Amino acid sequence: MLELTENAEKRIKWLYKCRLLLSSKIPRLDWLYIRIGIKDAGCSGFEYTFDYDNEILEKDKVSNNIIVVGEAAQPYLEGSTLDWIKEGVNERFKIINPNESSQCGCGVSVQF
């Protein structure tokens, strides 16, 4: 469903390791999956969402046993790649999506 770059895989492993180490001390870190979706927002129409979750629903698609994409987002994310990028002092996940027709100027919202 969603391909991961080597940088994204490394970051997810790091996040998962941190979660295991800290979940007994910080309850909100007790998650099993990273859920990626989309929502209506922004000047271009849609924004990607990243949340933590503890369940996989029947129609979810799972990548690398940890990335979950819900049914509504699947057509939009088909063929996409998740990357972890560094831009100066900022670091973040970035979705490289061939289904996007445009992005807003700040790169936060997209159009399909």
N, C-alpha and C positions, 0 to 999 in steps of 0.2 A: 504493500500500500504506500508506504512512505520510506524512501531510501534515506540512509544516514551517512554523512561524510565521516571520515576518520575523526575529525575534530569534534563532531557532535557525539559520536560514540564515546570518546574519551571523557567529554564533559558529563554525559549521562552516567557513566560509571563512577565518576567523581561524586556527582550528586547523590547517587544511590549509596555509595560508601558513607558519605556524610550523614545521610538519613539513618543508616543502620547504627552509626556511632552515637547519634544525638537523639533518636526517637524516644528513648527511655527517659530523657531529661526534658525534652520539649515535645509535648503531645501533638502539636500541629505538624510535626515532621513525620508522623506515622502514616505514610502513604506508600502505595505499591506501584502506581503507574503515573505517567505524565500524559494528560489528555490534551490533545490539540484539536481545536475546532475553529469555527468562524462565527462572527456575529455581525449584524447590521450596525455599522458605525462609520464614523470618519467622513471626510469629504469625498472619497472615491466610492464609498458604498459598503465595504466590508473591512473588518479587522480580524487578524488571526488571534486566537485565544490560547493560552497555555495555563493549565490548571493541574493540580494533583488530585488523584482519585484512588479509591480502594476497590473499585469493582469494574468488571468488564460486562457490558450489556450484550444481549444476544446478537444484535446486528453491528456491534463495534468491530473494527478491524484493528489488529495488533501488529506492530512492527518491533522487531528485536526484543520481544517479550516484555517491553516496558512502555512503548509509545502506543497510545490508544487514540483512534480516530472514530468519532461517532458517526452514525448513519447519515445525518444531514450534511456533514462536512466532506464526506467521502468523494462525491463527484467533483468538488472544487479542488481537493488535494491529490487526486489521482495523478500519478506520475511525478509528484513533487519530491524534493530532497530537503532534508533538515540539516542545517549547517550550524556550527558555532563559530562566530566571527569576533575578531578584536578590531576595533576602530579607535585608535588613540588609547585613552584610558577606559573606554567603554567596551563591554563584552556582552554578547547576547546570542540567543538562537535566532536564526534567520531561515525562512522558508523560501526556497528557490522553486518557483511554481510556473511551469510552462502554460498553465491555464489563465494566468493573469493577462488582461488586455492593457491595463495601465496601473500606475501607482500615483498617490498624491505626492506633492513636492517634498514633504518630510519623510515619506517612505513608510508611514504607519498604516495607511489604509490602501486597499487595492480594489480593482474592478475586474469582473470576469466577463 
